[in-house]
Amino acid sequence: MTGQVSQNAATLGSKEQQILEKYDRESVTRQLKCGWNKQFISLLAVFYSLFHLYITFYPMPTLLQRAIHVAVGCALIFLIYPAGKNSRRDQVAWYEWLWLVAALAGAGYLIYQYQAIMTVRGGIPNTEDIIFAILTVIVVLEAARRITGWVLVIFALIFLLYPFISSMGFMPDRLLTRPYDIGDIFGQLYLKTEGLYSSATGASVTFIFLFILFGAFLGKSGMGQLFNDLALAIAGDKQGGPAKVAVISSGFMGSINGAAVANVVSTGAFTIPLMKKIGYHKNFAGAVEASASVGGQILPPIMGASAFIMAETTGVSYGTIALAALFPALLYYIGVIAQVHFRAGKRNLKGLSKDQLPRLKAVMKARGHMLLPIFALVYFLIQSVPIGYAATYTIGITVLVSQLRQETRMGLKDIWAALEDGAKQALPVMAACAVVGIVIGVVNLTSFGTVMTSSIVTLGAGSLLLTLILTMLASMVLGMGLPSIPAYIITATMAAPALAVFDVPVLVAHMFVFYFGIFANITPPVALAAFAGAGIAGGDPMKTGWQSLRLALAGFIVPFMFVYNPNMLMIDVTDVAVTARTFPLPDIWVIVSVVATGIIGVLGLSAAVEGYFKNPIVSWQRIILAVGSLMLIVPEPITDLIGVVIVGLMVWLNYRSIQPPSS
């Protein structure tokens, strides 16, 4: 039997739903009453999920399965997402069915003409090809507008305009190209796997959809409740317990679903009131939830969805990416938890009463078996089982394991609901990947990416540090206006190659832009996850955003560190080519050193930021402690030695400043 605190944690009230819809475009959906429209949507969504499970084992030609993925996904978007703010949300308007037909027509034409396109015409478009290509581009742009907003659509339209005007006399010399006709442009976007159906869409089809579906099955089996209860049982009664519960539970959930804002609202509705109850300020409570939820996207084994696109884009195996992401993610969460802990100590904030909390033994007995699918997934990935197979097998294992306890048992109704929910949750990723395909298609057609790379290198003036800063700023600006997936794809396409000029390996470069595209969600002035947390907490959005930035400080430092010393990513790049796809592990003592000094450095930095360790830290000691901690985070022998001496001295001084209890 779980405690009182964990009950009803997953239920959103009207206030939370309004906040979610305000900051998360993906949550603004139709609320249909029972009827044939609702049943049709359910049937189409379940078909969508079953289609992806089928092609995992019986694949179709690449172009066709990607086209079907986009077409059916867009059709679902038109039925589920209203066209505008003033559109009715209790019914499907008549014109949505025209959009649905247009969406399906794009894939239907490719299926019908596939042999002729591939063999007779050799990918050279005729008039009908161009008509259906234009129709499909319009469909994708409208679907993306509804589910992600205008920013991504406008960005794609600017790129789409470029090849039409890139040969005109008013263009700068650097941007001039040969003339392109309408067939060149739309043939690239529609008839090849370099536009709408690019590798980004390919990752959505073969990897991302299946893991989102896996997350939906976990959700129906009560995995969210398990994470909440485990976090409560482990940390709820500790110093500052509710904040630590928020970090742990939100980190796990964020890793699985990758939806930062939705995670803030769903788990924050439960954790933020508890943090406020024991004495945390409302701005800090919202910031803790936001920083923990955003960090889930860098936390293995699932890492939201962007990691699968990274694997597809770089050619580096997902297992290598997950291992590389592990230690930086742990440093990030250690930094957040340490700041939470030190603030609680400074303000003497206690945990929750044990009689309010679930017991660890009871939690594991009731739901602990649901951790088995995650362990199975990790095992499959370690054994190099193809990712699509691993995800599908794990879905089956989830259903079987859920039968072991009444609390988690999934019946046919739950399985149907999981198939439906998984399809719906995958739509934002599908739309983002498809519309970013326009950017990718234009870059590949015009070599615009090369121009961007040379421009960044020129602005960087031959300095790796300056180039890293420019790349960071580009990633964060894109991340402020775009969802994390398209932000990563665009920066990986245009900015990451600039780092290759400085012999930064492709995996390291992509990890760098990946981090900063994600952390834009908690970086003012457009920190959507932090704003959502402020809405739940009743705090000030900007102050919550700056507090989130402070909590996530380690996450902004570590990417620079692993560029200069990739051992932090558990890879040895000695005598390895910039384009390498596989890497040996560093020497075991190097790993131990990096892990130990990195953890001590992050703990010291957190204490310096909060101004508290075992006792308050005076200002001049905070500055020295911060410098020593940063030296420890930099994985170099000389900096480690200096850092250990400085941090050790500051800790000793802090212990000495503790006043003995009066007799």
VMD Tcl script that draws the C-alpha trace (Angstrom):
set ca {
  {0.00 0.00 0.00}
  {1.48 3.35 -1.05}
  {1.38 6.50 1.01}
  {-0.98 9.42 0.77}
  {1.46 11.64 -1.12}
  {1.70 9.41 -4.17}
  {-2.03 9.12 -4.76}
  {-3.55 10.81 -7.80}
  {-0.15 12.10 -8.87}
  {-0.79 11.52 -12.57}
  {-4.14 13.30 -12.72}
  {-4.11 16.76 -14.31}
  {-6.59 19.36 -13.15}
  {-8.06 22.10 -15.32}
  {-5.37 24.58 -14.23}
  {-2.56 22.23 -15.19}
  {-4.24 21.44 -18.53}
  {-4.50 25.16 -19.32}
  {-0.82 25.66 -18.50}
  {0.10 22.67 -20.66}
  {-1.86 24.03 -23.61}
  {-0.36 27.49 -23.14}
  {3.25 26.35 -23.32}
  {2.98 23.08 -25.26}
  {1.37 23.37 -28.69}
  {1.23 19.60 -28.99}
  {-1.38 19.38 -26.23}
  {-4.00 21.52 -28.00}
  {-6.16 18.73 -29.42}
  {-9.80 18.13 -30.19}
  {-11.93 16.68 -27.40}
  {-14.41 14.60 -29.36}
  {-17.53 13.10 -27.91}
  {-18.33 9.46 -28.56}
  {-19.17 8.95 -32.22}
  {-17.94 7.52 -35.49}
  {-15.32 10.30 -35.89}
  {-13.69 9.34 -32.60}
  {-13.86 5.64 -33.47}
  {-12.33 6.29 -36.91}
  {-9.44 8.24 -35.36}
  {-8.86 5.42 -32.87}
  {-8.88 2.82 -35.65}
  {-6.51 4.85 -37.86}
  {-4.13 5.44 -34.93}
  {-4.02 1.74 -34.06}
  {-3.42 0.91 -37.74}
  {-0.55 3.43 -37.70}
  {1.09 1.64 -34.77}
  {0.56 -1.82 -36.22}
  {2.03 -0.66 -39.54}
  {5.27 0.31 -37.82}
  {5.44 -2.97 -35.94}
  {4.87 -4.83 -39.22}
  {7.54 -3.03 -41.27}
  {10.09 -3.64 -38.50}
  {10.14 -7.30 -39.55}
  {8.84 -6.98 -43.15}
  {10.26 -3.70 -44.48}
  {8.99 -1.99 -47.62}
  {11.12 0.10 -50.01}
  {12.56 2.97 -48.00}
  {10.82 5.75 -49.91}
  {7.41 4.10 -49.62}
  {7.46 3.30 -45.93}
  {8.60 6.84 -45.14}
  {5.89 8.28 -47.39}
  {3.20 6.21 -45.67}
  {4.58 7.23 -42.27}
  {4.25 10.91 -43.19}
  {0.91 10.59 -44.99}
  {-0.98 8.69 -42.28}
  {0.63 10.83 -39.58}
  {-0.51 14.04 -41.32}
  {-3.99 12.59 -41.78}
  {-4.18 11.94 -38.02}
  {-2.98 15.47 -37.28}
  {-5.79 16.97 -39.35}
  {-8.34 14.90 -37.48}
  {-6.91 15.48 -34.00}
  {-5.54 19.04 -34.08}
  {-7.84 22.01 -34.84}
  {-6.83 24.42 -37.60}
  {-6.76 27.45 -35.30}
  {-7.52 28.85 -31.87}
  {-11.12 29.63 -32.78}
  {-11.83 26.26 -34.37}
  {-14.33 24.02 -32.64}
  {-12.72 21.27 -30.61}
  {-15.76 19.06 -30.11}
  {-16.08 17.96 -33.74}
  {-14.07 17.38 -36.94}
  {-14.80 20.11 -39.50}
  {-15.77 19.02 -43.01}
  {-12.65 20.51 -44.61}
  {-10.39 18.30 -42.46}
  {-11.47 15.36 -44.56}
  {-10.17 17.17 -47.64}
  {-6.83 17.62 -45.89}
  {-6.89 13.91 -45.01}
  {-7.47 12.96 -48.67}
  {-4.66 15.28 -49.77}
  {-2.30 13.73 -47.22}
  {-3.06 10.17 -48.29}
  {-2.92 11.12 -51.98}
  {0.77 12.02 -51.71}
  {1.73 8.55 -50.51}
  {-0.84 6.85 -52.74}
  {0.66 8.41 -55.85}
  {4.17 7.30 -54.89}
  {2.96 3.74 -54.31}
  {1.12 3.71 -57.66}
  {3.99 5.26 -59.64}
  {6.92 3.79 -57.70}
  {8.24 1.47 -60.39}
  {7.94 4.13 -63.09}
  {9.66 6.73 -60.92}
  {12.55 4.42 -60.02}
  {13.09 2.65 -63.34}
  {11.46 4.44 -66.28}
  {12.00 8.07 -65.23}
  {14.99 7.47 -62.98}
  {13.78 9.99 -60.40}
  {13.39 12.78 -62.98}
  {10.00 14.37 -62.26}
  {7.22 14.85 -64.80}
  {4.28 17.24 -64.46}
  {2.19 14.88 -62.32}
  {5.14 14.24 -60.01}
  {5.58 17.98 -59.46}
  {1.86 18.49 -58.75}
  {1.80 15.77 -56.11}
  {5.13 17.00 -54.70}
  {3.75 20.53 -54.22}
  {0.57 19.11 -52.70}
  {2.58 16.98 -50.24}
  {4.84 19.88 -49.22}
  {1.74 22.02 -48.50}
  {0.20 19.16 -46.49}
  {3.37 18.71 -44.40}
  {3.72 22.44 -43.75}
  {0.09 22.72 -42.61}
  {0.39 19.66 -40.38}
  {3.59 21.03 -38.82}
  {1.97 24.44 -38.30}
  {-0.86 22.88 -36.33}
  {1.30 20.77 -34.07}
  {4.51 22.81 -33.66}
  {3.45 26.38 -34.48}
  {4.61 28.91 -37.05}
  {8.32 29.18 -36.23}
  {9.39 25.89 -37.80}
  {7.12 26.42 -40.82}
  {8.47 29.90 -41.52}
  {12.01 28.59 -41.14}
  {11.28 25.85 -43.70}
  {9.62 28.31 -46.10}
  {12.70 30.55 -46.03}
  {14.85 27.59 -47.01}
  {12.32 26.55 -49.67}
  {12.50 30.03 -51.19}
  {16.30 30.01 -51.38}
  {16.82 27.77 -54.47}
  {14.24 29.84 -56.38}
  {16.25 33.04 -55.87}
  {19.78 31.74 -55.29}
  {20.91 32.45 -58.88}
  {19.57 36.02 -59.01}
  {21.92 38.97 -59.27}
  {21.01 40.57 -55.95}
  {22.26 37.57 -53.97}
  {25.64 37.90 -52.19}
  {28.46 36.09 -53.98}
  {28.79 33.57 -51.16}
  {25.13 32.51 -51.62}
  {25.03 32.46 -55.44}
  {24.27 29.09 -57.08}
  {23.32 27.75 -60.48}
  {19.64 28.15 -61.47}
  {17.18 25.49 -60.24}
  {13.82 24.85 -61.85}
  {10.68 23.70 -60.08}
  {11.36 20.09 -61.06}
  {14.81 20.15 -59.48}
  {13.46 21.54 -56.21}
  {10.31 19.51 -55.70}
  {11.80 16.37 -57.18}
  {14.50 16.61 -54.50}
  {11.89 17.01 -51.78}
  {9.41 14.34 -52.91}
  {11.03 11.70 -55.11}
  {14.22 11.13 -53.15}
  {15.19 10.23 -49.61}
  {16.91 13.59 -49.19}
  {13.92 15.85 -48.61}
  {10.60 15.18 -46.88}
  {11.63 11.54 -46.61}
  {15.18 12.17 -45.40}
  {17.18 10.29 -42.78}
  {15.35 12.30 -40.10}
  {12.04 10.85 -41.25}
  {13.76 7.47 -41.55}
  {14.76 7.64 -37.89}
  {11.18 8.54 -37.00}
  {9.89 5.51 -38.91}
  {12.32 2.85 -37.77}
  {13.42 3.94 -34.28}
  {11.59 6.84 -32.70}
  {8.03 5.70 -33.32}
  {8.70 2.32 -31.73}
  {10.28 3.80 -28.61}
  {7.42 6.27 -28.22}
  {5.08 3.30 -28.54}
  {7.14 1.49 -25.90}
  {6.70 4.50 -23.63}
  {2.94 4.40 -24.19}
  {2.84 0.74 -23.15}
  {4.90 1.55 -20.06}
  {2.48 4.36 -19.27}
  {-0.54 2.07 -19.48}
  {1.19 -0.39 -17.15}
  {1.67 2.29 -14.49}
  {5.35 3.07 -14.99}
  {4.82 6.74 -14.11}
  {3.33 5.74 -10.77}
  {6.29 3.42 -10.17}
  {8.82 6.20 -10.79}
  {6.96 8.56 -8.46}
  {6.62 5.95 -5.73}
  {10.25 4.85 -6.02}
  {11.49 8.41 -5.80}
  {9.26 9.07 -2.79}
  {10.37 5.90 -1.02}
  {14.06 6.57 -1.65}
  {14.32 10.33 -1.11}
  {11.02 11.65 0.21}
  {12.06 11.78 3.88}
  {15.57 13.13 3.22}
  {16.68 16.74 3.57}
  {14.74 18.68 0.92}
  {13.08 15.38 -0.02}
  {10.30 16.57 -2.38}
  {12.80 18.39 -4.58}
  {14.95 15.27 -4.83}
  {11.81 13.28 -5.66}
  {11.10 15.76 -8.48}
  {14.62 15.39 -9.90}
  {14.60 11.58 -9.80}
  {11.07 10.95 -11.09}
  {11.19 13.68 -13.75}
  {14.58 12.51 -14.96}
  {13.35 8.97 -15.52}
  {10.10 10.07 -17.15}
  {11.89 12.62 -19.31}
  {14.26 9.97 -20.59}
  {11.33 7.85 -21.75}
  {8.97 10.43 -23.21}
  {11.36 13.24 -24.21}
  {8.55 15.81 -23.80}
  {9.98 18.42 -21.45}
  {6.97 20.73 -21.10}
  {4.44 17.91 -20.77}
  {6.69 16.26 -18.20}
  {6.93 19.48 -16.18}
  {3.16 19.77 -16.04}
  {2.33 16.12 -15.38}
  {4.93 15.42 -12.69}
  {5.09 19.03 -11.50}
  {1.42 18.99 -10.61}
  {2.45 16.45 -7.98}
  {5.97 17.51 -6.94}
  {5.83 21.33 -6.99}
  {3.16 21.66 -4.26}
  {5.21 19.30 -2.08}
  {8.34 21.41 -2.57}
  {6.47 24.57 -1.64}
  {4.93 22.83 1.35}
  {8.29 22.15 3.03}
  {9.59 25.65 2.38}
  {11.16 25.91 -1.09}
  {10.40 29.22 -2.83}
  {7.86 28.94 -5.64}
  {10.36 30.10 -8.27}
  {12.91 27.53 -7.13}
  {10.28 24.75 -7.03}
  {9.24 25.43 -10.63}
  {12.87 25.60 -11.71}
  {13.74 22.25 -10.13}
  {10.94 20.54 -12.03}
  {11.88 22.25 -15.30}
  {15.61 21.49 -15.12}
  {14.96 17.86 -14.15}
  {12.43 17.33 -16.95}
  {14.63 18.87 -19.65}
  {17.66 16.84 -18.54}
  {15.79 13.59 -19.17}
  {16.48 14.01 -22.89}
  {20.20 13.50 -22.30}
  {19.72 10.58 -19.90}
  {20.23 7.01 -21.23}
  {18.96 4.49 -22.04}
  {16.20 6.11 -24.12}
  {17.15 9.81 -24.14}
  {13.85 11.02 -25.54}
  {13.99 10.84 -29.35}
  {16.89 12.99 -30.57}
  {19.52 10.33 -29.84}
  {17.98 8.02 -32.45}
  {18.20 10.77 -35.04}
  {21.81 11.32 -33.98}
  {22.51 7.65 -34.61}
  {20.89 7.87 -38.03}
  {22.65 11.15 -38.92}
  {26.16 10.29 -37.74}
  {26.26 6.55 -38.43}
  {27.45 6.01 -34.84}
  {25.66 3.14 -33.14}
  {23.00 4.00 -30.60}
  {24.85 1.98 -27.96}
  {27.95 4.14 -28.42}
  {25.86 7.32 -28.20}
  {24.08 6.14 -25.04}
  {27.39 5.25 -23.37}
  {28.90 8.59 -24.39}
  {25.90 10.44 -22.94}
  {25.89 8.56 -19.62}
  {28.54 10.38 -17.59}
  {27.67 13.94 -18.72}
  {24.02 13.21 -17.89}
  {24.97 11.92 -14.45}
  {27.07 15.04 -13.84}
  {24.07 17.14 -14.81}
  {21.73 15.41 -12.38}
  {24.32 15.32 -9.60}
  {24.63 19.07 -10.03}
  {20.86 19.62 -9.80}
  {20.43 17.33 -6.78}
  {23.46 18.86 -5.03}
  {22.06 22.39 -5.39}
  {18.70 21.16 -4.09}
  {20.45 19.50 -1.14}
  {22.64 22.47 -0.26}
  {19.73 24.90 -0.45}
  {17.72 22.66 1.87}
  {20.65 22.62 4.30}
  {21.06 26.39 4.14}
  {17.37 26.93 4.90}
  {16.95 23.94 7.19}
  {14.26 22.35 4.98}
  {13.29 18.86 6.08}
  {11.77 15.99 4.19}
  {8.29 14.52 4.38}
  {7.04 12.41 7.23}
  {7.63 8.70 6.65}
  {4.01 7.87 7.39}
  {3.04 9.92 4.31}
  {5.37 8.00 2.03}
  {5.21 4.64 0.26}
  {7.51 1.90 1.55}
  {10.24 0.78 -0.84}
  {9.48 -2.89 -0.23}
  {5.79 -2.36 -0.92}
  {6.52 -0.37 -4.08}
  {8.83 -3.02 -5.47}
  {6.37 -5.77 -4.60}
  {3.48 -4.00 -6.33}
  {5.20 -2.57 -9.42}
  {8.92 -3.32 -9.30}
  {8.60 -6.04 -11.93}
  {7.85 -3.28 -14.48}
  {11.54 -2.37 -14.40}
  {12.26 -5.65 -16.19}
  {11.35 -4.30 -19.67}
  {13.86 -1.47 -19.24}
  {16.57 -3.92 -18.16}
  {15.64 -6.08 -21.16}
  {15.96 -3.07 -23.47}
  {19.42 -2.25 -22.13}
  {20.45 -5.90 -22.57}
  {19.23 -5.95 -26.18}
  {21.12 -2.75 -26.98}
  {24.31 -4.05 -25.36}
  {23.98 -7.23 -27.42}
  {23.71 -5.11 -30.58}
  {20.20 -6.32 -31.39}
  {18.86 -4.03 -34.17}
  {17.18 -1.07 -32.51}
  {13.79 -1.63 -34.12}
  {13.79 -5.27 -33.06}
  {14.90 -4.33 -29.54}
  {12.04 -1.85 -29.16}
  {9.46 -4.29 -30.52}
  {10.65 -7.16 -28.36}
  {10.55 -4.88 -25.32}
  {6.95 -3.89 -26.06}
  {6.02 -7.57 -26.04}
  {7.95 -8.12 -22.82}
  {6.12 -5.16 -21.24}
  {2.74 -6.74 -21.97}
  {3.85 -10.12 -20.61}
  {5.51 -8.73 -17.48}
  {2.49 -6.54 -16.73}
  {0.42 -9.70 -16.18}
  {2.39 -10.56 -13.03}
  {0.46 -8.16 -10.76}
  {-3.11 -6.92 -10.67}
  {-1.91 -3.30 -10.33}
  {-0.12 -3.40 -13.68}
  {-2.05 -5.99 -15.67}
  {-2.81 -4.91 -19.24}
  {-5.94 -6.27 -20.87}
  {-6.98 -5.97 -24.52}
  {-8.53 -2.57 -23.84}
  {-5.25 -1.29 -22.36}
  {-3.24 -2.69 -25.28}
  {-5.57 -0.99 -27.76}
  {-5.29 2.27 -25.81}
  {-1.47 2.00 -25.75}
  {-1.39 1.45 -29.54}
  {-3.63 4.48 -29.99}
  {-1.75 6.72 -27.55}
  {1.63 5.75 -28.97}
  {0.53 6.76 -32.47}
  {-0.77 10.11 -31.25}
  {2.34 10.83 -29.18}
  {4.54 10.15 -32.23}
  {2.83 12.77 -34.40}
  {4.87 15.80 -33.24}
  {8.12 13.98 -34.00}
  {6.85 12.86 -37.40}
  {5.78 16.38 -38.36}
  {9.03 17.94 -37.13}
  {11.18 15.41 -39.00}
  {9.17 15.77 -42.22}
  {9.20 19.58 -42.30}
  {12.89 19.71 -41.36}
  {13.35 17.45 -44.38}
  {12.65 20.56 -46.47}
  {15.68 22.21 -44.89}
  {17.79 19.08 -45.39}
  {16.65 18.76 -49.01}
  {17.56 22.35 -49.84}
  {20.92 22.08 -48.08}
  {21.76 18.94 -50.05}
  {20.55 20.46 -53.32}
  {22.36 23.79 -53.02}
  {25.32 23.02 -50.73}
  {24.03 25.76 -48.41}
  {25.40 23.75 -45.48}
  {28.95 24.22 -46.77}
  {28.36 27.96 -46.95}
  {27.11 28.02 -43.36}
  {30.05 25.94 -42.17}
  {32.60 28.23 -43.80}
  {30.77 31.29 -42.42}
  {30.89 29.97 -38.86}
  {34.58 29.11 -39.23}
  {35.28 32.59 -40.64}
  {33.43 34.27 -37.77}
  {35.31 32.01 -35.37}
  {38.56 33.55 -36.65}
  {40.40 30.24 -36.35}
  {39.59 29.88 -32.66}
  {37.99 26.64 -31.49}
  {36.62 28.32 -28.36}
  {35.01 31.17 -30.32}
  {33.58 28.70 -32.84}
  {32.14 26.63 -29.98}
  {30.53 29.74 -28.49}
  {29.01 30.70 -31.87}
  {27.76 27.14 -32.36}
  {26.31 27.15 -28.84}
  {24.47 30.42 -29.49}
  {23.09 29.16 -32.81}
  {21.89 25.95 -31.18}
  {20.24 27.80 -28.31}
  {18.54 30.39 -30.50}
  {17.09 27.62 -32.65}
  {16.15 25.64 -29.55}
  {14.23 28.62 -28.14}
  {11.89 28.73 -31.10}
  {11.85 25.12 -32.23}
  {11.21 21.74 -30.61}
  {14.43 19.99 -29.61}
  {14.38 17.49 -32.50}
  {14.26 19.97 -35.41}
  {16.63 22.27 -33.53}
  {19.15 19.44 -33.27}
  {18.71 18.35 -36.90}
  {19.20 21.86 -38.25}
  {22.24 22.65 -36.12}
  {23.70 19.22 -36.82}
  {23.28 19.87 -40.54}
  {24.69 23.39 -40.63}
  {26.70 24.12 -37.48}
  {28.23 20.82 -36.33}
  {30.34 20.38 -39.52}
  {32.17 23.60 -38.65}
  {33.76 21.82 -35.70}
  {35.28 19.22 -38.02}
  {37.65 21.95 -39.25}
  {39.18 21.83 -35.75}
  {39.42 18.01 -35.83}
  {36.51 17.56 -33.42}
  {35.14 14.02 -34.00}
  {31.64 13.87 -35.46}
  {30.14 12.24 -32.36}
  {31.58 14.94 -30.08}
  {30.38 17.73 -32.39}
  {26.85 16.35 -32.55}
  {26.72 15.84 -28.79}
  {27.70 19.47 -28.36}
  {24.86 20.91 -30.48}
  {22.45 18.30 -29.07}
  {23.01 19.57 -25.52}
  {22.49 23.24 -26.25}
  {19.45 22.71 -28.46}
  {17.78 20.92 -25.55}
  {18.80 23.35 -22.80}
  {17.18 26.22 -24.69}
  {13.96 25.00 -23.04}
  {15.18 26.44 -19.73}
  {17.12 29.43 -21.06}
  {15.39 32.84 -20.95}
  {13.89 34.69 -22.69}
  {11.96 31.77 -24.25}
  {12.28 29.05 -21.60}
  {9.06 27.12 -22.20}
  {9.73 24.34 -19.68}
  {10.62 26.88 -16.99}
  {7.56 28.99 -17.81}
  {5.36 25.91 -17.45}
  {6.97 25.18 -14.09}
  {6.31 28.78 -13.00}
  {2.68 28.40 -14.05}
  {2.24 25.34 -11.83}
  {4.11 26.94 -8.91}
  {2.51 30.36 -9.23}
  {5.94 31.92 -9.62}
  {7.49 34.54 -11.88}
  {8.29 33.01 -15.31}
  {11.53 34.91 -15.94}
  {12.84 34.43 -12.41}
  {12.01 30.73 -12.68}
  {13.86 30.62 -16.00}
  {17.01 32.17 -14.54}
  {16.80 29.84 -11.56}
  {16.51 26.87 -13.96}
  {19.60 28.11 -15.77}
  {21.46 28.23 -12.47}
  {20.39 24.69 -11.53}
  {21.49 23.44 -14.96}
  {24.88 25.15 -14.78}
  {26.84 21.88 -15.07}
  {24.97 21.09 -18.27}
  {26.26 24.28 -19.86}
  {29.87 23.69 -18.84}
  {30.27 19.97 -19.53}
  {29.83 20.18 -23.37}
  {32.85 22.50 -23.62}
  {34.80 20.12 -21.41}
  {34.13 17.02 -23.51}
  {35.07 18.84 -26.72}
  {38.51 19.57 -25.28}
  {38.83 16.13 -23.70}
  {36.44 13.50 -25.17}
  {37.44 10.99 -22.44}
  {34.45 12.44 -20.60}
  {32.30 10.71 -23.24}
  {34.03 7.39 -22.52}
  {35.71 7.39 -25.92}
  {39.40 7.43 -26.82}
  {39.96 9.62 -29.88}
  {43.74 9.13 -30.04}
  {44.70 8.45 -33.67}
  {40.99 8.32 -34.59}
  {39.69 10.09 -37.71}
  {37.29 13.01 -37.40}
  {34.66 10.96 -39.25}
  {35.13 7.85 -37.08}
  {31.98 5.88 -36.22}
  {33.49 3.55 -33.63}
  {35.80 4.34 -30.73}
  {37.82 2.33 -28.22}
  {37.21 2.85 -24.52}
  {39.81 4.94 -22.66}
  {42.12 3.23 -20.17}
  {40.28 2.17 -16.99}
  {42.34 4.55 -14.83}
  {41.47 7.42 -17.15}
  {37.78 6.59 -16.73}
  {38.10 6.39 -12.94}
  {39.95 9.71 -12.85}
  {37.44 11.46 -15.10}
  {34.47 10.14 -13.12}
  {35.91 10.92 -9.68}
  {37.19 14.41 -10.46}
  {34.10 15.29 -12.47}
  {31.74 14.36 -9.63}
  {33.83 16.22 -7.01}
  {34.02 19.23 -9.31}
  {30.24 19.36 -9.87}
  {29.57 18.98 -6.13}
  {32.02 21.79 -5.38}
  {30.52 24.02 -8.07}
  {27.01 23.40 -6.71}
  {28.17 24.33 -3.20}
  {29.77 27.50 -4.57}
  {26.59 28.47 -6.43}
  {24.42 27.94 -3.36}
  {26.93 29.39 -0.91}
  {26.58 26.45 1.45}
  {28.25 23.12 2.18}
  {28.08 22.04 5.82}
  {27.98 25.70 6.79}
  {27.48 28.96 4.89}
  {30.37 29.84 2.55}
  {31.57 33.43 2.48}
  {31.80 35.23 -0.86}
  {35.57 35.06 -1.40}
  {35.58 31.33 -0.60}
  {32.70 30.75 -3.05}
  {34.75 32.30 -5.85}
  {37.85 30.22 -5.05}
  {35.75 27.07 -4.66}
  {34.09 27.68 -8.05}
  {37.49 28.09 -9.74}
  {38.85 24.92 -8.15}
  {35.70 22.97 -9.06}
  {35.90 24.04 -12.70}
  {39.51 22.87 -12.78}
  {38.33 19.44 -11.59}
  {35.63 19.26 -14.26}
  {38.31 19.85 -16.92}
  {39.72 16.32 -17.35}
  {43.46 17.11 -17.36}
  {46.04 15.86 -14.79}
  {47.46 19.28 -13.90}
  {44.05 20.93 -13.53}
  {42.83 17.96 -11.50}
  {45.75 18.29 -9.08}
  {45.23 22.04 -8.61}
  {41.48 21.55 -8.31}
  {41.78 18.84 -5.63}
  {44.02 21.08 -3.54}
  {41.70 24.09 -3.84}
  {38.45 22.17 -3.21}
  {40.01 20.25 -0.34}
  {41.18 23.47 1.28}
  {37.76 25.11 0.92}
  {35.99 22.05 2.37}
  {38.40 22.03 5.32}
  {37.76 25.72 5.96}
  {34.02 25.13 5.77}
  {34.16 22.30 8.31}
  {36.29 24.46 10.62}
  {33.70 27.23 10.47}
  {31.00 24.98 11.99}
  {30.24 26.24 15.45}
  {30.34 23.51 18.12}
  {27.05 23.02 20.01}
  {26.84 25.07 23.20}
  {26.99 23.11 26.40}
}
mol new
graphics top color blue
foreach p $ca { graphics top sphere $p radius 0.5 }
foreach p [lrange $ca 0 end-1] q [lrange $ca 1 end] { graphics top cylinder $p $q radius 0.2 }
display resetview
